Amino acid sequence: MSMDARWLYELLPAIHRSRDEEAGGPLKAFLGIVGEQIALLEEDLAQLYDDQFIETCADWVAPYIGDLVGYRQLQGATPQISSPRAEVADTIRLRRGKGTAATLEELARDVTGWDAQAVEFFRLLATTQYLNHLRPDNLASPDLRKFAPIELVGGPSDRLARTASIRGPARGGLHNIPIVGIFLWRLQSLPILNAAATKIDANRYVFDPFGAPTALFALPEDSAGAMPLDRRLVDADLAAFYGVDKSFFIAGVAIDALKIANLSDASPGVWAHAPAAGQVFVDPALGRIAFGTAPAAPPLVSYHYASASDLGGGAYDRLVSFEAFAPLVAVPGQAATIQAALDAVAGGGTAEISGSGRFAETPSIKANGAGARLELRAADKLPVFMSVGGDVAIAGADGSEITVNGLLISGGRLRVAATPDNKLARLTLRHCTLVPGISRDAAGQPAQPALPSLVVETGANLVIDHCILGGLRLVPGAQATITNSVIDATSNAGVAFAALDGSSGGGALTISDSTIIGKVHTSRLQASNVIFAAGLAAGDTWAAPVWADRRQSGFARFCYLPPGSRAPRPYSCQPSDACPDARPVFASLRYGDPAYGQLSRRTSPAIRQGADDGSEMGVFRELAQPQREANLRQRMDEYLRFGLEAGFVFVT
């Protein structure tokens, strides 16, 4: 029974209730306060019972229950462990499977958020055969007539026998009795669905919307993790990888007509193999398609690519970044072209592009009316590719704001021109890619590496978040705020940030959690957790690779600043006296590669763990990869059987 205020009041004799009503109800008000306190006590008593169980306890109780079972809390680097409730609940169940490969795999996935696979290396040691227990697969020498075991060497599916290594996991020695290998995939596989293939000529196409070679990746269901498709392995079991709900698919092409082939360049402009009439060749390693019979129109293709993070335009969830500008005009639903949609919302609103298609359009983005707010965006989880034929002009009335979200743009620059009627207040780019070097050639190299991706000729404020851009040019009166982005001038000696002339100091720069490839010259610098991968070429006229005109104000904290930089007094930056040789080493700096912008494992810990929160400097700081690895090591020490040792292998 709930003892609320009404119940208490009705317990009073009628004479007292009558007199209380005549006096204005002071007793009833008093009992209302008493009832509230009784309700709190009842709720607390009910919660005390719930607090005995991890599934229903209050958040503050979970660590205490965990302490009773010896649970050690981890750093909340991933959503799976941001609250210890689930891990505490699973502790007893997981400890029953302590030391088994299945439990170690589950732990690795939960703790890191990466795909993982455990391998017991004692099973792969070359041993003397025992006649009463023959092991025909445990051969000291591999059978070279079977290609599959050779293709899988070095990965988690490698089953070739090895002699024992005594170096230990820290030195690359994995094959020994006490070693359990944890293979980890840090890349995620994302889909491109029903996009038109890019035409090279009548019979040749590529999957990539910008015409460059790109590796196709497997669905996680088709592989242990986000792995690039191997020609021979796909050819051996094509049905496992080809289909509408598989790793890749070409609309209108039956599996019987499809062959896997090496379509690398035999000579400039000529691929190595050509199919017969009616056949279709696909090279998953390069993302190329060759038709024996020319199709009437570019075919629709679906495939998967790899990405380390939700960065640039891509097929991931961007819903939280959307603005709520009304009205909304959809392309191609309500408007036939992007320009028509932009014209319809020029006074304020949203133009949303749906479909993973290529748009060969060069729109002009203009916000009419004082204070107008306009957004041009791709629909959630749908990458939109725009091949423009020149500069995309951006302009607005006094106090207006323009936002561009989720687009991948190639073939031209974004330009905020200095015209008398252009009084745009702010330009915001979120989750966009402006291809560094304007576009990519057939070999995947930047076509115009010296050209910037974005030019701001007015005093507009520029906001860049989770983007990949080429160089930036801003007049000194402008301001740029950059977070979680890559600014890529295509080389360390290129100009990543400067004024319009490409050498003078550009507008004030505030940047955090980003990677800049190329030289920087700004009027004022505020930088935090940034990698400046810059250098001076022979005969360079720049005074420094990173150059701030005003060094008395601003700051540079937890950054990598190349030697000779002229920046505000650095705080906890690298290289330092303690680590004079610290410098970033990247897995790849070519846009389009899956590992683009990732720090190599060979990078000094002073940079890989040099951010203000102990994570890595640069654009992938928010992934908290060092914390994930530390969490995994802690769990492995707890769940491995006595005498065993874990070795981590980062597949991607």
C-alpha positions in Angstrom: 0.0 0.0 0.0 1.3 3.4 -0.9 1.0 5.9 1.9 0.4 9.1 -0.1 -0.9 12.5 1.2 -4.5 11.7 0.3 -4.4 8.4 2.1 -2.9 10.0 5.3 -5.5 12.8 5.2 -8.4 10.4 5.0 -7.2 8.6 8.1 -8.0 11.8 10.2 -11.4 12.0 11.9 -14.0 13.8 9.9 -14.3 16.6 12.5 -10.6 17.5 12.0 -10.9 17.4 8.2 -13.9 19.8 8.4 -12.2 22.2 10.7 -9.1 22.1 8.5 -11.1 22.9 5.4 -12.7 25.9 7.2 -9.2 27.1 8.1 -7.9 26.9 4.5 -6.3 23.4 4.6 -3.0 23.9 6.5 -3.2 20.4 7.9 -3.7 19.0 4.4 -0.7 20.9 3.1 1.4 19.6 6.0 0.4 16.0 5.4 1.3 16.6 1.7 4.9 17.3 2.8 4.9 14.3 5.0 3.5 12.2 2.1 6.3 13.3 -0.2 8.9 12.2 2.4 7.2 8.9 2.9 7.2 8.4 -0.9 10.9 9.0 -1.0 11.5 6.5 1.8 9.3 3.9 0.0 11.3 4.5 -3.3 14.6 4.2 -1.4 13.5 0.9 0.2 12.5 -0.5 -3.1 15.8 0.6 -4.7 17.7 -1.1 -1.9 16.3 -4.4 -3.0 17.1 -3.6 -6.7 20.6 -2.6 -5.7 21.4 -6.2 -4.8 21.4 -7.2 -8.5 23.7 -5.8 -11.2 20.9 -5.8 -13.8 18.7 -3.4 -11.7 21.1 -1.6 -9.4 21.8 2.2 -9.6 24.8 3.2 -11.6 26.8 4.2 -8.5 26.3 0.7 -7.1 27.7 -1.2 -10.1 31.4 -0.6 -9.2 30.8 -1.9 -5.6 29.2 -5.1 -6.9 32.1 -5.4 -9.3 34.5 -5.1 -6.4 32.8 -8.1 -4.7 33.6 -10.3 -7.7 37.1 -8.8 -8.2 36.2 -6.8 -11.3 38.8 -4.2 -12.3 37.3 -1.2 -14.1 38.7 -0.1 -17.4 39.1 3.2 -19.2 35.9 4.1 -20.9 37.4 4.2 -24.4 34.5 2.4 -26.2 30.7 2.4 -25.9 30.8 -1.2 -24.8 32.8 -0.4 -21.6 31.7 3.2 -21.0 29.5 1.7 -18.2 30.8 -1.3 -16.3 27.4 -2.7 -15.7 27.5 -5.2 -18.6 31.0 -6.3 -17.9 30.3 -6.9 -14.2 27.3 -8.9 -15.2 29.3 -11.0 -17.6 32.3 -11.4 -15.2 31.3 -14.8 -13.7 30.2 -16.2 -17.0 33.5 -15.1 -18.7 35.6 -16.4 -15.9 34.2 -19.9 -16.4 35.7 -19.8 -19.9 39.0 -18.3 -18.7 41.9 -19.1 -21.0 39.7 -20.4 -23.9 40.0 -18.9 -27.4 36.3 -18.1 -27.6 36.3 -16.1 -24.3 39.5 -14.2 -25.3 37.9 -13.2 -28.6 34.8 -12.0 -26.9 36.8 -10.0 -24.4 38.9 -8.4 -27.1 35.8 -7.4 -29.1 34.0 -5.9 -26.1 37.1 -4.1 -24.6 38.4 -2.6 -27.9 35.3 -2.3 -30.1 37.5 -3.9 -32.9 37.0 -7.2 -34.7 39.2 -9.8 -33.1 40.2 -13.4 -33.5 42.3 -15.5 -31.1 44.8 -18.1 -32.3 46.5 -20.7 -30.1 50.0 -20.9 -31.7 51.0 -24.1 -30.0 48.7 -25.8 -32.5 50.8 -24.5 -35.4 54.2 -25.7 -34.2 56.1 -28.2 -36.4 56.4 -31.4 -34.4 57.8 -34.9 -34.9 54.9 -37.1 -36.0 53.7 -39.8 -33.6 52.5 -42.9 -35.5 49.6 -43.5 -33.1 48.3 -39.9 -33.6 49.2 -38.6 -37.1 48.7 -35.0 -37.9 48.7 -34.8 -41.7 48.2 -31.0 -41.8 51.2 -30.5 -39.5 53.8 -30.5 -42.2 57.3 -28.9 -41.8 57.2 -27.9 -45.5 54.1 -26.4 -47.1 52.5 -28.0 -50.2 53.3 -25.3 -52.9 50.6 -26.8 -55.2 47.9 -25.4 -52.9 47.7 -21.7 -53.2 45.2 -21.0 -50.4 47.5 -21.7 -47.4 50.2 -19.5 -49.1 47.8 -16.6 -49.6 46.8 -16.7 -45.9 50.4 -16.6 -44.5 50.7 -14.0 -41.7 47.0 -13.8 -41.0 44.7 -15.4 -38.4 43.8 -18.2 -40.9 47.5 -19.1 -41.5 47.8 -22.8 -40.7 51.3 -23.5 -41.9 53.5 -25.1 -39.3 56.5 -23.2 -37.9 59.4 -24.0 -35.7 59.3 -22.6 -32.2 60.4 -19.0 -31.7 61.9 -17.9 -28.3 61.9 -14.1 -29.0 58.5 -13.5 -27.5 55.5 -11.4 -28.7 57.3 -8.1 -28.0 59.9 -9.0 -30.6 57.6 -10.6 -33.1 58.1 -14.2 -31.9 54.6 -15.6 -31.8 55.0 -19.3 -32.6 55.6 -21.0 -29.2 53.7 -23.1 -26.7 52.6 -20.4 -24.3 51.6 -17.8 -26.9 48.0 -16.9 -27.7 47.7 -14.4 -30.6 45.0 -11.8 -30.7 44.5 -10.5 -34.2 42.8 -7.1 -34.4 41.2 -5.2 -37.2 41.0 -1.4 -36.6 39.3 -0.6 -39.9 35.6 -0.8 -40.4 33.9 -2.0 -43.6 31.3 0.5 -45.0 28.9 -0.1 -47.9 28.4 1.9 -51.2 25.0 0.7 -52.5 23.6 1.0 -56.1 26.1 3.6 -57.3 26.9 4.0 -61.0 30.3 2.7 -61.9 32.8 5.2 -63.4 33.3 4.8 -67.1 36.9 4.6 -68.5 35.8 3.7 -72.0 33.0 1.6 -73.6 34.1 -1.7 -72.0 36.1 -0.6 -68.9 34.7 0.7 -65.6 35.9 1.2 -62.0 34.0 0.9 -58.8 35.4 4.1 -57.4 33.2 7.1 -58.1 36.2 9.3 -58.9 37.8 6.9 -61.3 40.8 5.9 -59.2 41.9 2.3 -58.3 40.5 1.2 -55.0 40.6 -2.1 -53.1 37.2 -3.8 -52.4 36.8 -5.0 -48.8 34.9 -7.9 -47.4 31.8 -7.8 -45.3 32.6 -8.7 -41.7 30.3 -11.6 -42.1 32.4 -12.9 -45.1 35.7 -12.5 -43.2 37.1 -12.2 -39.7 37.4 -8.5 -40.1 37.5 -5.7 -42.6 40.0 -7.3 -45.0 40.7 -6.4 -48.6 39.5 -9.0 -51.1 42.2 -11.2 -52.4 41.9 -12.2 -56.1 42.7 -15.9 -55.7 40.7 -16.4 -52.6 37.6 -14.7 -54.1 38.0 -16.7 -57.3 38.1 -20.0 -55.3 34.8 -19.3 -53.6 33.1 -16.6 -55.7 29.6 -17.3 -54.4 30.7 -16.4 -50.8 31.6 -12.9 -51.8 29.5 -12.0 -54.9 25.8 -11.2 -54.5 23.2 -8.5 -53.5 23.9 -9.1 -49.8 27.6 -10.0 -50.2 30.8 -8.1 -50.4 30.3 -6.8 -53.9 27.7 -6.9 -56.7 27.2 -5.6 -60.3 23.6 -5.2 -61.3 22.6 -7.3 -64.3 25.8 -9.5 -64.2 25.1 -13.1 -63.3 27.7 -15.0 -61.3 28.2 -17.5 -64.1 29.4 -14.7 -66.4 31.8 -13.2 -63.8 35.5 -14.1 -63.6 38.1 -12.8 -61.2 41.2 -11.5 -63.1 44.3 -9.4 -62.6 43.5 -6.1 -64.4 46.6 -4.2 -63.5 48.2 -2.0 -66.1 50.1 -3.9 -68.8 51.1 -0.7 -70.4 49.8 2.9 -70.0 46.1 2.9 -70.6 46.0 -0.9 -71.3 44.9 -3.5 -68.7 46.5 -6.9 -68.5 43.5 -9.0 -69.6 40.4 -8.6 -71.7 37.3 -10.8 -71.5 35.6 -12.5 -74.3 32.1 -11.4 -75.5 29.5 -12.0 -72.8 32.1 -12.3 -70.0 32.9 -9.8 -67.3 36.2 -9.6 -65.5 36.5 -8.0 -62.0 39.7 -7.2 -60.2 38.8 -6.8 -56.5 42.3 -5.6 -55.6 42.0 -2.6 -57.9 38.3 -2.2 -58.1 38.3 -2.5 -61.9 35.6 -4.0 -64.2 36.1 -5.1 -67.8 33.2 -6.1 -70.0 33.5 -8.3 -73.0 30.3 -6.8 -74.4 30.0 -3.1 -73.8 27.0 -2.3 -71.6 24.4 0.2 -72.8 24.8 2.4 -69.6 27.2 2.4 -66.7 26.1 -0.5 -64.4 25.0 0.0 -60.8 27.5 -1.5 -58.4 27.5 -2.2 -54.7 30.7 -2.8 -52.8 32.5 -2.1 -49.5 35.4 0.1 -48.6 37.4 0.5 -45.4 37.7 3.4 -43.1 39.4 3.9 -39.8 36.9 6.5 -38.5 33.7 8.4 -39.3 35.7 11.0 -41.2 34.9 12.8 -44.5 31.9 11.9 -46.5 30.9 8.3 -46.1 28.3 5.6 -45.4 28.0 6.1 -41.7 25.6 7.6 -39.2 25.7 11.5 -39.4 22.2 12.2 -38.0 23.4 14.0 -34.9 25.2 16.5 -37.1 22.2 17.6 -39.1 20.8 21.1 -38.8 17.0 21.5 -38.5 16.6 24.2 -41.1 13.1 24.2 -42.7 11.8 23.8 -45.3 13.4 20.6 -46.6 13.7 20.0 -50.4 14.8 16.5 -51.4 16.9 15.7 -54.5 15.9 14.0 -56.8 12.4 13.6 -55.2 11.1 17.2 -55.0 13.8 18.8 -57.2 15.4 17.4 -60.3 18.9 18.9 -59.7 21.0 20.1 -56.8 20.8 23.7 -58.1 17.1 23.6 -58.3 16.9 22.5 -54.6 19.4 25.2 -53.5 17.3 27.8 -55.3 14.2 26.6 -53.6 15.7 27.1 -50.1 17.9 30.1 -50.9 15.9 32.1 -48.3 16.7 29.5 -45.6 16.1 25.7 -45.4 17.7 22.4 -46.3 18.5 20.8 -49.6 19.0 17.0 -49.0 20.4 14.7 -51.6 19.4 11.0 -51.4 21.0 8.0 -53.1 24.6 6.9 -53.4 24.9 8.4 -56.9 27.3 10.6 -58.8 26.2 14.1 -59.6 28.0 15.8 -62.5 26.9 19.3 -61.4 28.6 22.6 -60.5 26.1 24.3 -58.2 26.2 27.8 -56.8 25.3 27.9 -53.2 23.8 31.2 -52.1 21.8 32.2 -49.0 19.5 35.2 -49.8 18.1 37.3 -47.0 19.7 38.7 -43.9 20.3 36.0 -41.3 19.3 33.2 -43.7 20.5 29.7 -42.7 20.9 27.1 -45.4 22.2 23.5 -45.4 23.2 21.4 -48.3 23.6 17.8 -47.2 23.7 14.1 -48.1 21.0 11.9 -46.6 22.1 10.0 -43.5 24.4 7.0 -44.2 24.4 7.8 -47.9 27.6 9.1 -49.5 27.0 11.5 -52.3 29.7 12.1 -54.9 29.8 15.4 -56.8 32.1 15.7 -59.9 32.1 19.5 -60.4 33.5 21.2 -63.5 35.1 24.2 -61.7 34.8 26.3 -58.6 31.7 26.0 -56.5 30.7 29.6 -55.6 29.4 30.2 -52.1 27.8 33.5 -51.1 25.3 34.9 -48.7 23.5 38.0 -47.5 24.5 39.9 -44.3 24.6 37.6 -41.3 23.7 34.5 -43.3 25.1 31.0 -42.6 25.7 28.0 -45.0 26.4 24.4 -43.9 27.6 21.6 -46.2 27.3 18.1 -44.8 28.3 14.6 -46.0 29.4 15.4 -49.6 32.4 14.1 -51.5 33.5 16.7 -54.0 36.0 16.3 -56.8 37.0 18.4 -59.8 36.9 21.9 -58.3 37.3 24.2 -55.2 34.8 25.8 -52.9 35.2 29.5 -53.1 33.8 32.3 -51.0 34.5 35.2 -53.4 35.0 38.8 -52.4 32.1 40.4 -54.2 30.2 43.5 -53.0 27.0 41.5 -52.2 28.8 38.6 -50.5 28.5 39.2 -46.7 28.4 35.6 -45.6 28.9 35.3 -41.9 29.8 31.7 -41.5 30.6 28.6 -43.7 30.4 25.2 -41.9 31.7 22.0 -43.4 30.8 18.7 -41.6 31.7 15.2 -42.7 32.8 16.4 -46.1 35.6 15.4 -48.4 37.1 17.9 -50.8 39.6 15.6 -52.6 43.2 16.7 -51.9 44.7 17.7 -55.2 41.3 18.6 -56.6 40.9 15.1 -58.2 42.7 11.8 -58.6 44.2 10.4 -61.8 43.9 6.8 -63.0 46.8 5.8 -60.8 45.2 7.4 -57.7 47.6 10.3 -57.5 46.5 13.9 -57.0 45.8 15.5 -60.3 46.6 19.1 -59.3 48.6 18.9 -56.0 49.4 22.6 -55.7 45.7 23.8 -55.8 43.8 24.4 -52.6 40.4 22.9 -51.9 38.9 25.9 -50.3 39.4 29.6 -50.8 37.8 32.3 -48.5 38.3 35.8 -49.8 36.0 37.5 -47.3 36.0 37.9 -43.5 33.6 34.9 -43.1 34.2 32.5 -40.2 35.1 29.0 -41.4 34.1 25.9 -39.3 35.5 22.5 -40.3 34.5 19.3 -38.5 35.3 15.7 -39.3 36.4 16.6 -42.9 39.2 15.7 -45.3 40.3 18.7 -47.3 43.1 19.9 -49.5 44.9 23.1 -48.8 43.1 26.2 -47.4 43.5 29.8 -48.4 42.0 32.5 -46.1 42.4 36.3 -46.1 44.0 37.6 -42.9 40.6 38.9 -41.6 38.9 35.5 -41.7 38.9 32.9 -39.0 39.1 29.1 -39.2 38.1 26.7 -36.5 39.1 23.1 -37.4 38.3 19.9 -35.3 38.8 16.2 -36.0 39.9 16.8 -39.6 42.7 16.2 -42.1 44.1 19.1 -44.1 46.2 17.6 -46.9 48.4 19.6 -49.2 49.5 16.3 -50.7 53.1 16.7 -49.5 55.0 17.9 -46.5 56.4 20.9 -48.4 53.0 21.8 -49.9 51.0 24.7 -48.6 48.2 23.6 -46.3 47.2 26.9 -44.8 48.1 30.5 -45.9 46.7 33.7 -47.4 45.4 33.9 -50.9 48.9 34.3 -52.3 50.0 31.0 -50.9 52.8 32.4 -48.7 51.6 35.3 -46.5 49.9 34.7 -43.2 46.3 33.6 -43.6 43.4 34.2 -41.1 43.5 33.2 -37.5 43.6 29.4 -37.0 42.1 27.5 -34.1 42.6 23.8 -34.6 42.3 20.7 -32.4 42.5 16.9 -32.8 43.6 17.2 -36.4 46.4 16.3 -38.8 47.8 18.8 -41.2 50.0 17.6 -44.1 51.9 20.6 -45.4 53.1 24.0 -44.4 51.1 26.5 -42.3 51.4 30.3 -42.2 48.7 31.9 -40.0 48.3 35.3 -38.3 47.4 33.7 -35.0 47.6 30.0 -33.9 45.7 28.1 -31.3 46.5 24.4 -31.6 45.8 21.4 -29.4 46.5 17.7 -30.1 47.5 18.5 -33.7 50.1 16.8 -35.8 51.8 19.3 -38.2 53.5 17.1 -40.8 55.3 19.9 -42.5 58.8 20.5 -43.9 60.7 22.9 -46.1 61.9 21.9 -49.5 65.3 22.8 -50.8 65.4 26.5 -51.6 62.1 27.1 -49.9 61.4 30.8 -49.3 59.3 30.1 -46.1 61.0 31.0 -42.8 59.5 28.0 -41.0 57.2 25.0 -41.8 54.7 26.2 -39.1 54.6 29.9 -38.9 52.4 32.2 -36.7 52.9 35.9 -37.2 51.7 36.6 -33.6 53.6 34.5 -31.1 52.8 36.5 -28.0 49.2 35.3 -28.1 47.6 31.9 -28.9 49.0 28.5 -27.9 50.4 25.2 -29.1 49.8 22.3 -26.6 50.2 18.6 -27.0 51.2 19.0 -30.7 53.9 17.7 -33.0 55.7 20.8 -34.3 58.5 20.2 -36.8 61.9 21.6 -35.9 62.3 25.3 -36.8 58.6 26.1 -36.3 57.7 29.7 -35.3 54.7 29.1 -33.0 53.5 30.3 -29.7 55.4 28.9 -26.7 54.7 25.2 -26.9 53.4 23.1 -24.0 54.0 19.4 -23.9 54.8 19.3 -27.6 57.1 17.1 -29.6 59.9 16.8 -30.3 61.1 17.6 -26.8 64.3 17.3 -24.8 63.1 14.0 -23.5 62.3 12.7 -27.0 64.4 14.7 -29.5 63.9 12.1 -32.3 60.1 11.9 -32.0 58.3 12.3 -35.3 55.1 10.9 -36.8 55.3 7.9 -39.1 52.2 7.3 -41.1 50.9 4.1 -42.5 49.8 6.0 -45.6 49.5 9.6 -46.7 47.8 9.0 -50.0 44.1 9.9 -50.0 42.0 6.8 -50.9 44.1 4.3 -49.1 42.3 2.5 -46.3 45.0 3.5 -43.8 45.1 7.1 -44.9 46.3 9.4 -42.1 46.8 6.5 -39.6 49.9 6.6 -37.4 52.2 3.6 -37.9 53.1 1.4 -35.0 56.6 2.5 -35.5 55.8 6.0 -34.4 57.3 7.1 -31.1 55.0 6.6 -28.0 55.6 10.3 -27.3 53.3 10.9 -30.3 51.1 7.8 -30.2 50.3 8.6 -26.5 51.1 12.3 -26.5 47.6 13.9 -26.5 46.3 15.6 -23.4 44.2 12.5 -22.4 46.9 9.9 -23.2 45.6 9.1 -26.6 47.4 9.7 -29.9 47.9 13.2 -31.4 46.2 14.0 -34.6 42.9 13.3 -36.3 42.3 9.9 -34.7 42.6 11.1 -31.1 38.9 10.5 -30.5 39.3 6.8 -31.2 41.3 6.4 -28.0 43.4 3.6 -29.5 46.1 3.6 -26.9 43.5 3.3 -24.1 41.8 0.4 -26.0 45.1 -1.4 -26.2 45.9 -0.8 -22.5 42.4 -2.1 -21.6 43.0 -5.2 -23.6 46.3 -5.9 -22.0 44.7 -5.6 -18.6 42.0 -8.0 -19.5 44.4 -10.5 -21.0 46.5 -10.5 -17.9 43.3 -11.3 -15.9 41.8 -14.0 -18.2 44.8 -15.9 -19.6 45.6 -19.1 -17.9 48.8 -19.1 -15.8 51.9 -19.4 -17.9 50.3 -18.1 -21.1 51.2 -14.8 -22.8 49.2 -12.7 -25.3 50.6 -11.3 -28.5 48.7 -8.6 -30.3 48.8 -8.6 -34.1 47.2 -5.5 -35.8 46.0 -6.8 -39.1 44.8 -3.3 -40.2 
